[in-house]
C-alpha cells in the first residue's frame, strides 16, 4: 500500500482487511495506507521494548493530526472497540501494546513542531515528536528542553507526558508534568479538549494537563502539548566518582548539592552493571581497579562550573577515585558507562524491569536486601541496578527469571512498599504492576482513581487493563 491508495480508502481497505467493517470506516478517516491489518505490518506495534509484553492488535491505525485522531476514536467508540494509544513504543511496563485484539492508535505521524516562542520560553509539539527532535529544535533557538534520558531517539512527547517521564535531570528541573503548560487531547468518544495558551498562571478550574500527565492513555489521547523550555547552559563538567557503597554515594551527593547549585544530574550504578556494559559495549575501564559503586555527576552553568564541583569533591572522604571530563567527547564517554546499561542488560536476555523509588533513608537498606530477596525466589537470577540517585529512583533489572514468573516482581515490589517507596517512579503502572497497586494505594485512593476513569471513559475503551483494572482485582493486602 502507499499514500496514493487513500484516494479510494474503502475499496483498498476491503482488499487489505477482508470484510472488517471497522477497517473500512477507519480508512475513511485516515486513508487506507494508514490502516494496517497485515500480520507483518502490525508486528512492530504489538510487542513492547522489553519483549516481556505482547498481544495481537485487530488493526493498527496511524492518524496524521488531531482531527483524524478524533475521527478514529469516534468510529471505535461507535463500534464499541477498545483502543490502545501508542507513542514510540519504548515503554517498559506493557502500557502501550495490545492485549486482547484492541485497535492500536499509533501517534507517530503527529510530529509537528511549532516555532519556539523565545519570549515565553515555550514550544508546541505534537505527540509523535521524538525527544531528540524536541531537544534539537529547542537548542536551535538557544534554549533547552530539560527532560532527557537514554531513549531520546525513539521516545515521543505524547508517551512522555502520558507516563510523566522523569529521566536524568529531574534533580534540577522536575519530571515531564512540570514542563507541561498546555495540552490538547481527544476523549474516548472523539471530542477534542484544548488548553494551549501556555499560561503559567491559570486557576480557572481543574488542572487537566496535570491530570492527563501520568494517566497512561486511560483518560484521553494526548495529541499536542505546550512545553516550557529553560535557558541553554553551555558550560558543563562531568565527574565519575568511585565510592565504597551506596550510603557513601548518598553522603557525597548531599555535600555536592549543598555547595554546587549548578548540579544537574546525579546517577548511580554498580560494579556488576559496569562489567556488563564493558562486555557488550566495549571501552576501557574508567579506573585501574573495579569499585563497588559509581556516582556520575554533571554540573551545568553559563560559566565553567568545574571549580565549583571540584570544591565539593576535593575534601570529601567518600571519594575513592574520580575521573573528570569537561569537553564534549570526554563527557559522552563517561555518560556512556551509565546510559549503555539498558542495552547491555537486554543483550543478555529478557529482563524483569522494575522501576521503583525510595525515600533517601531507605535506599541503603533496599540495596543491602534486594539481592537476597531476589535470590530467595529465583536463585539463579542476576540483579543489575542503576538509577537516578538525586530523586531516589532505582531501576532494578533481573536476568535469568523463569518466563512468565511474577515471583521476582512480587518480592521486589513488596520490599519497596515495606520501606516506604513507590512501585513506579517514572515508567507508569501499565499492565505489569496493576496487580500490586493495592499494596501502594489505599482503597479510597483507588476508588477515586476508578471514579475519574469512569467519568472520562465510561465505556472503558481507552487502554483497558492499564492503571485501572477492568474487573476488581484480589486485594493482596498491605504489608
Legacy VTK file of the C-alpha trace (Angstrom):
# vtk DataFile Version 3.0
C-alpha trace
ASCII
DATASET POLYDATA
POINTS 479 float
0.000 0.000 0.000
1.037 3.620 -0.459
-0.391 7.045 0.167
-1.964 7.182 -3.276
-4.375 4.455 -2.164
-6.053 6.921 0.192
-7.938 8.358 -2.786
-10.171 5.262 -2.633
-9.891 4.195 1.011
-12.949 1.978 1.253
-12.010 -0.233 -1.689
-8.367 -0.542 -0.620
-9.282 -1.223 2.975
-11.591 -4.044 1.878
-8.765 -5.522 -0.163
-6.356 -5.259 2.776
-8.627 -6.210 5.661
-11.164 -8.517 4.069
-14.656 -7.820 5.291
-13.731 -5.970 8.508
-16.167 -3.031 8.525
-14.127 -1.160 11.117
-11.080 -1.148 8.827
-13.217 0.352 6.081
-14.588 3.020 8.429
-11.133 3.913 9.767
-9.709 4.115 6.247
-12.274 6.807 5.542
-10.788 8.807 8.423
-7.032 8.365 7.863
-6.544 6.811 4.413
-6.239 3.093 3.743
-2.454 3.095 3.701
-2.535 4.051 7.379
-4.824 1.230 8.484
-2.572 -1.786 8.978
-4.142 -5.218 9.116
-1.337 -7.363 7.702
0.328 -9.548 10.352
3.870 -8.454 9.461
2.964 -4.765 9.369
1.256 -4.969 12.754
4.071 -6.870 14.442
6.319 -3.900 15.411
3.390 -2.327 17.263
2.406 -5.477 19.173
5.440 -6.094 21.397
6.960 -3.628 23.823
10.623 -2.710 24.132
11.324 -5.199 26.934
9.884 -8.129 24.910
8.007 -9.222 28.043
4.645 -7.865 26.914
2.907 -8.519 23.621
-0.510 -9.174 22.156
-2.457 -9.098 18.927
-3.979 -5.924 17.549
-7.151 -6.017 15.495
-5.735 -3.127 13.478
-3.015 -0.502 13.724
-4.166 2.987 12.753
-1.832 5.919 12.089
-3.671 9.270 12.051
-1.892 12.429 10.929
-3.452 15.082 13.170
-5.927 15.768 15.949
-8.925 15.745 13.605
-8.018 12.282 12.376
-7.437 11.060 15.930
-10.907 12.318 16.831
-12.385 10.508 13.833
-10.686 7.241 14.752
-11.835 7.396 18.369
-15.375 8.300 17.364
-15.564 5.335 14.982
-14.108 2.933 17.538
-16.455 4.254 20.220
-19.468 3.745 17.976
-18.323 0.174 17.320
-17.548 -0.461 20.992
-13.945 -1.371 20.139
-11.206 -0.574 22.688
-8.142 1.442 21.691
-4.526 1.355 22.869
-2.685 4.659 22.252
0.982 4.175 21.360
3.888 6.597 21.018
7.453 5.469 20.393
6.746 2.072 21.988
9.686 2.467 24.385
7.587 1.715 27.460
8.750 -0.890 29.954
5.513 -1.935 31.672
3.338 -3.085 28.774
1.230 0.061 28.815
1.261 0.741 25.078
0.758 -2.639 23.437
-2.448 -4.561 22.721
-3.632 -7.356 24.942
-6.934 -8.679 23.573
-7.378 -7.544 19.978
-7.683 -3.789 20.552
-7.024 -1.204 17.872
-3.554 0.278 18.301
-3.615 4.036 17.725
-0.089 4.991 16.691
0.617 8.700 17.149
3.988 8.701 15.365
2.712 10.856 12.475
1.709 13.709 14.813
5.236 15.048 14.610
4.719 18.757 14.094
6.900 21.251 15.971
5.861 24.865 16.304
8.174 27.846 16.247
9.880 28.403 19.577
8.398 31.338 21.477
11.615 32.840 22.848
9.840 35.464 24.897
7.740 32.907 26.791
10.369 30.193 26.532
7.797 27.725 25.194
7.138 25.480 22.208
4.205 23.444 20.899
4.945 19.821 19.999
2.864 17.042 18.501
2.508 13.779 20.362
4.718 11.973 17.830
7.745 14.275 18.146
10.749 12.386 19.469
12.600 13.681 22.496
15.775 14.050 20.414
13.962 16.167 17.804
12.392 18.341 20.507
15.711 18.947 22.225
17.427 19.765 18.918
14.606 22.162 17.970
14.892 23.975 21.294
18.691 24.119 21.017
18.443 25.756 17.574
16.555 28.579 19.291
19.149 28.910 22.058
17.011 27.157 24.656
16.770 23.669 26.108
14.069 21.130 26.875
15.195 19.890 30.278
13.809 16.337 30.372
16.301 13.848 28.952
17.019 10.116 29.040
18.756 7.412 27.009
15.768 6.507 24.784
15.691 10.056 23.394
15.883 8.963 19.746
12.673 6.919 19.882
10.631 8.089 22.883
7.910 10.556 21.879
6.328 13.559 23.539
2.870 12.010 23.870
4.209 8.944 25.630
6.459 11.046 27.840
3.534 13.150 29.016
1.246 10.130 29.363
3.759 8.452 31.691
5.088 11.641 33.309
8.601 10.591 32.269
11.465 11.609 34.513
14.982 10.894 33.331
18.389 12.185 34.296
17.694 15.857 35.104
14.738 15.602 37.494
17.032 16.659 40.332
17.103 20.161 38.848
14.038 20.547 36.627
11.466 18.004 37.768
9.612 15.413 35.636
7.613 15.950 32.453
4.462 17.128 34.253
6.326 20.196 35.465
7.170 21.215 31.888
3.601 20.974 30.516
1.870 24.372 30.303
-0.775 23.446 27.743
-2.417 20.319 26.372
-4.716 19.150 23.608
-6.381 15.753 23.833
-9.240 13.689 22.429
-11.771 11.888 24.595
-12.751 8.254 24.115
-15.817 9.257 22.093
-13.931 11.639 19.800
-14.391 15.055 21.420
-11.420 17.449 21.457
-10.358 19.412 24.539
-7.706 22.098 24.086
-5.877 24.299 26.581
-2.887 25.506 24.607
-2.485 29.130 25.731
0.650 28.319 27.722
-0.441 30.374 30.707
1.811 29.749 33.681
-0.946 31.033 35.990
-4.446 29.765 35.157
-6.644 28.704 38.053
-9.919 28.557 36.090
-10.948 25.027 37.009
-9.229 21.701 37.364
-5.703 21.234 36.032
-6.478 18.951 33.088
-2.882 18.978 31.859
-1.689 17.819 35.266
-4.380 15.123 35.319
-3.581 13.743 31.868
0.161 13.752 32.564
0.788 10.322 34.036
-2.629 8.927 33.051
-1.061 6.361 30.669
-3.605 6.874 27.891
-6.530 5.766 30.053
-8.439 9.069 30.200
-7.894 10.720 26.797
-5.437 10.589 23.902
-2.898 13.413 24.053
-2.307 14.930 20.605
-0.365 18.171 21.249
1.302 19.832 24.212
2.728 23.236 25.041
6.048 22.794 26.817
8.156 25.080 28.964
11.792 25.426 27.928
14.766 26.551 30.014
17.933 28.525 29.260
20.638 26.588 27.462
23.681 26.100 29.692
26.764 25.584 27.569
29.440 25.160 30.239
29.414 21.615 31.613
31.553 19.268 33.650
31.024 15.574 34.376
32.670 13.620 37.174
32.596 9.865 37.641
33.301 9.158 41.305
34.092 5.740 42.750
32.825 5.139 46.287
32.638 2.196 48.666
28.878 1.769 48.965
25.509 3.366 48.307
25.496 5.191 51.633
28.806 6.838 50.797
27.308 7.897 47.454
24.358 9.449 49.281
26.567 11.335 51.723
28.700 12.649 48.877
25.645 13.731 46.910
24.317 15.620 49.929
27.601 17.512 50.118
27.629 18.336 46.402
24.014 19.526 46.416
24.771 21.863 49.321
27.668 23.668 47.654
27.104 23.224 43.894
23.838 24.842 42.724
24.855 24.000 39.154
24.279 20.259 39.795
22.026 18.899 37.077
22.335 15.108 37.236
23.341 12.525 39.824
23.313 8.944 38.560
24.393 5.765 40.301
25.450 2.332 39.062
27.290 -0.654 40.447
30.221 -2.905 39.605
28.096 -5.712 38.144
26.387 -3.327 35.754
29.646 -1.763 34.619
31.068 -5.223 33.856
28.029 -5.960 31.700
28.383 -2.653 29.847
32.050 -3.309 29.137
31.215 -6.794 27.894
28.593 -5.628 25.397
29.562 -2.047 24.580
33.335 -2.306 24.868
35.522 0.534 26.054
38.143 0.606 28.746
37.633 0.609 32.486
37.286 4.114 33.944
39.787 3.311 36.699
42.642 0.883 37.194
40.621 -1.295 39.532
36.937 -2.124 39.954
34.970 -0.319 42.648
31.658 -1.293 44.266
29.642 1.839 43.437
29.938 4.679 40.931
28.335 8.113 41.179
28.067 10.125 37.955
27.643 13.867 38.489
27.039 16.595 35.931
27.032 20.320 36.603
25.910 22.919 34.076
26.036 26.722 34.125
26.639 29.751 31.918
30.260 29.838 33.101
32.568 26.912 33.787
31.296 25.001 36.877
34.417 22.808 37.154
35.844 24.678 40.110
32.517 24.543 41.914
32.310 20.756 41.513
35.977 20.268 42.346
35.485 22.209 45.553
32.625 19.939 46.533
34.635 16.794 45.844
38.058 17.948 46.970
37.873 17.244 50.679
35.148 14.582 50.616
36.357 11.453 52.402
33.882 9.327 50.440
35.808 9.797 47.166
37.937 6.719 46.396
38.744 7.698 42.822
37.470 10.246 40.332
37.551 10.965 36.610
36.592 14.445 35.390
35.585 15.444 31.857
34.955 18.947 30.551
34.947 18.580 26.746
32.027 17.055 24.852
33.588 13.736 23.732
35.036 13.014 27.168
31.738 13.783 28.875
29.946 11.499 26.421
32.343 8.644 27.196
31.614 8.892 30.907
27.874 9.135 30.306
28.017 6.059 28.058
29.038 3.958 31.056
25.659 4.761 32.600
23.406 5.057 29.546
24.577 1.788 27.950
23.230 -0.194 30.902
19.792 -0.784 29.394
21.069 -2.091 26.061
23.707 -4.249 27.753
21.102 -5.809 30.036
18.750 -6.501 27.131
21.601 -8.088 25.184
21.898 -10.679 27.976
18.255 -11.730 27.781
14.722 -10.647 28.595
14.884 -8.914 31.996
12.308 -8.268 34.638
12.471 -4.463 34.823
11.224 -2.807 37.992
11.307 0.975 38.230
10.924 1.992 41.868
11.590 4.994 44.092
12.592 5.127 47.723
12.907 7.699 50.498
16.555 8.588 50.957
16.790 6.984 54.405
15.691 3.614 52.968
17.966 3.497 49.916
20.856 1.750 51.655
18.596 -0.856 53.250
16.972 -1.623 49.908
20.332 -2.092 48.175
21.508 -4.310 51.037
18.425 -6.528 50.911
17.265 -6.694 47.306
19.808 -9.254 46.086
18.814 -11.643 48.866
15.110 -11.064 48.279
15.554 -11.945 44.599
17.744 -14.965 45.365
15.088 -16.343 47.719
12.595 -16.708 44.858
14.945 -17.073 41.880
18.348 -18.431 42.997
19.949 -18.327 39.542
18.895 -14.759 38.740
21.297 -11.850 38.277
20.227 -8.455 39.633
21.607 -5.329 37.969
20.699 -1.890 39.295
21.244 1.684 38.198
19.298 4.860 38.588
18.785 8.486 39.461
20.191 8.867 42.964
19.210 12.525 43.187
15.489 11.706 43.186
15.601 8.268 44.816
14.760 6.324 41.649
16.369 2.915 41.115
15.897 0.680 38.082
16.046 -2.940 39.210
16.758 -5.336 36.334
16.683 -9.076 36.968
18.034 -11.532 34.389
17.554 -15.283 34.333
13.978 -15.330 35.639
11.673 -18.119 34.501
9.450 -16.711 31.690
6.008 -15.843 32.965
7.015 -15.951 36.619
5.997 -12.985 38.762
7.786 -14.111 41.911
10.607 -11.603 41.456
8.155 -8.769 40.731
6.257 -9.617 43.884
9.339 -9.871 46.097
10.950 -6.624 44.937
7.756 -4.578 44.938
6.809 -5.815 48.404
10.241 -4.842 49.703
9.842 -1.409 48.100
6.483 -0.750 49.754
7.728 -2.122 53.090
10.466 0.536 53.017
8.039 3.356 52.194
8.776 3.572 48.471
6.732 3.638 45.267
6.258 0.695 42.910
6.585 3.058 39.943
8.883 6.066 39.789
8.675 7.116 36.154
7.543 4.306 33.827
3.951 4.041 34.982
1.896 1.063 36.134
0.919 -0.316 32.736
-0.235 -3.914 32.839
2.972 -5.042 34.564
2.266 -3.608 38.018
-1.507 -3.346 38.155
-1.772 -6.379 40.434
0.447 -4.693 43.044
-1.153 -1.252 43.035
-3.303 -2.042 46.129
-0.073 -2.514 48.072
0.826 1.100 47.428
-2.520 2.934 47.309
-5.275 2.716 49.897
-8.884 1.810 48.968
-10.081 5.417 48.973
-7.243 6.421 46.658
-8.025 3.535 44.280
-11.744 4.366 44.335
-11.055 7.988 43.382
-8.841 6.833 40.521
-11.541 4.463 39.266
-14.122 7.259 39.552
-12.051 9.608 37.400
-11.596 6.867 34.823
-15.335 6.148 34.711
-16.205 9.842 34.415
-13.957 10.426 31.404
-14.180 6.982 29.776
-17.436 5.394 30.981
-17.330 2.575 28.435
-13.753 1.681 29.410
-12.466 1.804 25.824
-9.155 3.614 26.372
-6.217 1.350 27.218
-8.280 -1.197 29.156
-6.315 -3.154 31.735
-3.748 -0.412 32.253
-3.513 1.548 35.540
-7.190 0.839 36.370
-8.375 -2.792 36.434
-11.079 -3.874 34.032
-12.541 -6.050 36.788
-11.859 -5.826 40.533
-8.560 -7.432 41.423
-7.949 -9.562 44.540
-6.667 -7.444 47.388
-3.128 -8.595 48.101
-3.227 -6.683 51.368
-0.858 -4.076 52.680
2.394 -5.253 54.271
LINES 1 480
479 0 1 2 3 4 5 6 7 8 9 10 11 12 13 14 15 16 17 18 19 20 21 22 23 24 25 26 27 28 29 30 31 32 33 34 35 36 37 38 39 40 41 42 43 44 45 46 47 48 49 50 51 52 53 54 55 56 57 58 59 60 61 62 63 64 65 66 67 68 69 70 71 72 73 74 75 76 77 78 79 80 81 82 83 84 85 86 87 88 89 90 91 92 93 94 95 96 97 98 99 100 101 102 103 104 105 106 107 108 109 110 111 112 113 114 115 116 117 118 119 120 121 122 123 124 125 126 127 128 129 130 131 132 133 134 135 136 137 138 139 140 141 142 143 144 145 146 147 148 149 150 151 152 153 154 155 156 157 158 159 160 161 162 163 164 165 166 167 168 169 170 171 172 173 174 175 176 177 178 179 180 181 182 183 184 185 186 187 188 189 190 191 192 193 194 195 196 197 198 199 200 201 202 203 204 205 206 207 208 209 210 211 212 213 214 215 216 217 218 219 220 221 222 223 224 225 226 227 228 229 230 231 232 233 234 235 236 237 238 239 240 241 242 243 244 245 246 247 248 249 250 251 252 253 254 255 256 257 258 259 260 261 262 263 264 265 266 267 268 269 270 271 272 273 274 275 276 277 278 279 280 281 282 283 284 285 286 287 288 289 290 291 292 293 294 295 296 297 298 299 300 301 302 303 304 305 306 307 308 309 310 311 312 313 314 315 316 317 318 319 320 321 322 323 324 325 326 327 328 329 330 331 332 333 334 335 336 337 338 339 340 341 342 343 344 345 346 347 348 349 350 351 352 353 354 355 356 357 358 359 360 361 362 363 364 365 366 367 368 369 370 371 372 373 374 375 376 377 378 379 380 381 382 383 384 385 386 387 388 389 390 391 392 393 394 395 396 397 398 399 400 401 402 403 404 405 406 407 408 409 410 411 412 413 414 415 416 417 418 419 420 421 422 423 424 425 426 427 428 429 430 431 432 433 434 435 436 437 438 439 440 441 442 443 444 445 446 447 448 449 450 451 452 453 454 455 456 457 458 459 460 461 462 463 464 465 466 467 468 469 470 471 472 473 474 475 476 477 478
